């Protein structure tokens, strides 16, 4: 699937989806429960936005037991990576509260144990 600019920008036109992408840009990979906690929104809403980001070709997922972790698709075009990187670097205020929530959860092993165990 080739990511075209129109799909890319439409996908990022939603604040929640943009926040998810910027958080993943910083963290490299996040699970649904981490995003739910960081963004303070329900799991079904997070999952719906993640599905849209996956469908447009921005994200891919990997399963670990019953948990699903999201990261950027390996075939993401360079231009899209550059846009995401520049947006992340120049708009930290958009995700600062969510990053703070993630930081409060501890590092990845602690976070994973805290929110991905049920």
Secondary structure, 3 states (H helix, E strand, C coil): CCCCHHHHHHHCCCHHHHHHHHHHHHHCCEEHHHHHHHHCCCHHHHHHHHHHHHHCCCEEEEEECCEEEEEECCCCCHHHHHHHHHHHHHCHHHCHHHHHHHHHCCCHHHHHHHHCCC
